[in-house]
Amino acid sequence: MSLDNNDKKTLYCLADHASFNDERGMLIPILEKTFEGISSVEADSFPNNGRIHVTKGYSRMIDSQAPSAIFKVEAGVSYGWPPDDDDHYNKKSKFSTYDKLIERAKPLEVTKILPSTYPNPEKSSGLMCESKFYPPEIFFIEATNNAGIEVLIGPVSLASDSVENFGSGYRFSYNGFDKPVGGGDWAKIMQVPHSSLEFEKSLISEFSIVETEFGGYVVGPLPHLSAILVDLSTNENLLNWAHKQIRSSDRELPHKIALLKDVAQNVALSENLPDNIYQIRKERLTHLHESLAKMEGFNQVVIDFLSSDEGSKKIANYVQANRDSLLDAYAVEQKSSKEAEIEDQLKEERRKLNTSIQELVSDEQELQLKIEDLQKLETSVEQADLEKIREQRNITLDYVELQGAKKQLELEVEALEKRKVETEDLMQAVQRNINRSQQDHQLNLIELKNHLDVLSGYSEVETSPQVNIDESAKFITPRGNDKREKRQNLVEAIYDLLSAEGRLISSDQITIFLTAIAQNLIVTLAGNPGSGKTSSVQSLAKAFGLHMNGKYIDIQVQRGWNSDKELLGFHNKLTRNYEPDKFGLYQLLVDLNRLPVEQQLAFVLLDEANLSPIEHYWAGFMGATDSVNAQLKLDQINLQLPKGLRFIATVNYDRTTEQLSHRFLDRSPVIYLDEHEDLTDILELRPQESVNDPLLYSCDTVIDLFGRTTGDRPRFLDLRKVCILNSYKPLSVVRPQSNFSPLIDAYTIQTPG
């Protein structure tokens, strides 16, 4: 394997079966091979997820391998590391590889160590092991021998079809290899099937065993010179071995039925077994003489013998010679069997009787307890009834007293409410006089300051911010064969853009908002502070790309504004120059008039618009709402009102704001927002960067699709709902508040047919 990377690593890994598809997946690094040897991996070397990313051929690599197979891998630093942002940083793997750089680790190159008890092949469970991880095909056993010494036994192999779920892990069987394994130092067990080696742990080098989070692994040489050969032959293996030796001998088994132990004692030395292993197997074999009869072919030998004349004769002679003793033995056996059966029946009847007595005693005690509980309950119920009667009488008296107090308080509250209304009316009148006086003083002071600055040669005029309008923007056209399809596709495009940025919106609500903007010079959003009015406007402006094209202005209305000079500036009589406003609205009007109509779509936000009377500082535009080609007369300067310019005003409901006049409400639809039914549910902003390009639609496209179909301007109707035609759902709009005229409840928006 090779890898063109200066930062490559050679690693031993496990497959991460929980995260893969056909081509890609993850490997879990457990060991690293360096020039110093094999050691456990360091967690800091594999940040983020502790995995190696396989970019190609993952399923082909693991399909034919066991779940616990160990792979030898060459991995290099992934392309694009480190990632650009924190979100990807927590998911991306630092190292990656592919199938050509992955191979199965060789047997005994890296071998798992599993803790267990010392093996005892004579017992059926003597070669069992448990692990919380799925067992590998070859492993070592870590145990304590009969002398109390910690040893390592292996290698051993996983018994086929023995793995079963056990608690939170697995239980399985193992055995010695029945075929030669390894070579060189492992020659001791090459000629001895079903055996393994025992190593004393205190003699093993500390560099030969490495501990990881998945357990220990043998990674280096073991002290073979001091190793002891261990026999792991099960009873089945032992019988097969003896059967093989007996069948190959010259003995005539039919004549040796009574001498099975002698046969076992005379099994010939074979297979070049070490003497100690040979003696152990012979000793175990003598204790299995009853099982020898179960060997393959032995039952048939016995049957053939008993069916022969010689066998029948021997059986008849034996029965005749021992007839009396056999009958006595049979009688004694039958008597004992009958007595035992009767004794068992008596014991069972006695047990059932004792159980019935205990149940009756228990029922009697339980009944006595219930009687006592009923007596106590009767006493407590009588006391509770008396207390309840007293409590009801006290409640009746308290109720009568409270009713009288309530009437008195209602009279006092009614008187206070009248005084409150009178006081509020007086305060509003005083506040209006104060505001009017302050506005007059402020205008006089501003005019005097300008004169003084010119006379003294000092001029410090707050300049209007430069508005940079991108005249090279290329507009897109909505898809569709007619207006209905184009309008629907435009709405869906805005819906997809806002939804991709995490904003909640519906197509019906977008249609309502666009229709109101397209059909009116100014639209008003009303609601309590925090209901999302400003953020709704900003979101739509970004969706149309007005922010980036210099066609969006955010104006914070101040208290005390009483003329359009606050929005558009004024003509300085002393300098004979026009002093533009500080928001850039005047400059935006000039720039928009230089552009063709299709590029004139622009939004101006009047935030907190009713801090001052709107019909005062917006007076220059009030008349423009009644004319198609309106002219703005700005203190000796006339400007054409751009066709695509739209104002969006936000107003609050509290006592610090101005009322909206009939004159203004006759020119602006009002959409009411509250905490539960507002445009923050429609356009919910979240602190994240936009991931989609804005939708650059021309002014002509928006007005053509959502503008009026006739020359009639909308009328006020006595409704509480905005009725949207063309099957769109109704949307709740302005609700009567103290700041609005009680004669005007709502506004009907006309959608194009």
C-alpha angles and dihedrals in degrees: 000000000000138000128189097221130107090213097052123140133203108219142172110224145178123224117255099221092181096070120041145099130197095290108016135050147131135270124204111224113218105159135027126206116215135161087272093056136262119327138162117277121256115237092221090062091064106045128185102020108006090237141115115230115229105205099186141026097008099146093045088054098052104030095082096040133085117259091250097043116141117225128202108222139185109207134179136192111287120249112260094028123182098040122234100237139030096247093061091037092067093054108034122093117229094216129047139176141167139227097275090062095050129083137164112265113250119253112277091006089108115002130186121237118216124189115233145139121283109281118259109182092184090072124068090231095037094102098046128122138182130210138167088223127063106267122249123233093250125029146144127250120228109205146137116254127220090273091058094251120138109238141175116226122193170289096294129166131232112253111241117256092002101113114109134165112263121179107307093339143028139287122204146155130246137191142184119275114274089200130050114276130195124344141231106038090018093061091107092075098034094092098034113074118207094023138108142181130267117213124190106234094217089063095051118100115248089233092059095065123052124189119216136169086267094053136266128326133196105230104157144041121304128214097263094168090066095039121119124217111240123200112224097175112143122216089262091052090048094051092048089050092050091045090053092050094046094048090052093051128085096245120124102227096196089067094046102061093120093043102059092128090051089051090054091048091052098051105136123243108256146159090040090277117182109255095245092052091046093051092047091052093048092050092051091046093058089058090052098059090120089056092049088076088063094059118119110280096005096099090053090052091054092046091050091050095049090048092054123092091249092053095048091048093052092050092050092048091049093050093046093049094048101034099122095043091047091051092047090049090049092050092048090048092050092047092049091047092051093046090049091050092050091047090052091050091050091050091050092049091047090050092050091048092050090048092052091049091050091049091051092049090048092049091049092052092047091050091051091052091051091051090052091048091051091051091051091046092052091054093046092048092054091051091045092053091053092048091047092053091050091047093050091051091051091048091053092052092047091049093054090049093048092049090058092047090048093055091050092050092048090056091049092047091050091052091048092050091055091049089047093054092048091048093048092051090050092047092050092051091049091046092052091051091048092048092048091049093047092050092051091049093047093052092048092049093049092050092047091048092053091051092048093048092053094045091049093046092243120124124174108166119175102239124223114253114255113258111214109201117190104224094180096068113133115219126219127219122224116245119248145096096244140015094271093056093042092049091049093048092048091051091047091050091055090044092053092047095050093042091052088057092052098260120142113228143141130220092237092055093048089052092052093050094046092046092053091049095045095050100044138051090221133024123192125216111198129190148106121298111283096026092119104255098137095041090052092057093045091051094053092045090054091047090057092045093242093135094058094042096052094246100118126080126184111205120189105209114222130210115261100035109144106160140039089253086087090061104032107022127235144256111266105222093196097051092029088223131119111248107209124214122269094240098062096243094127091049090047090054091050093048095046091053088057091056128077115260094256090063097046100091106125137153126217115191117209099197117200086004097176096058081099129022105282094208088060105052093029093046094116090063099041094083091044091067089069097052134063098213099030124182122214113219106205113178100299092338126095121201131183111240106241113241094228099045112117130181121209115193125196119203134184131214110234140102094264093068135078124252119253110244128226088245092059096040088054088064104038133055112226121216114194121217128190136170094275105029106036143113092262083076088047098043107019110179120214127190098257137110120260111258098189133065116252121257107252104201119166124244090245091054095052095045093043093052100039105021129102119289094209136036093252115107117224120276131219114249131187093254137125096205134059105234110213114198127216092059095298115147122251119259124207112246140171116358123200110268133170090259093058133067110266088220093066117063106161149343131242117223116210114221120201116262 
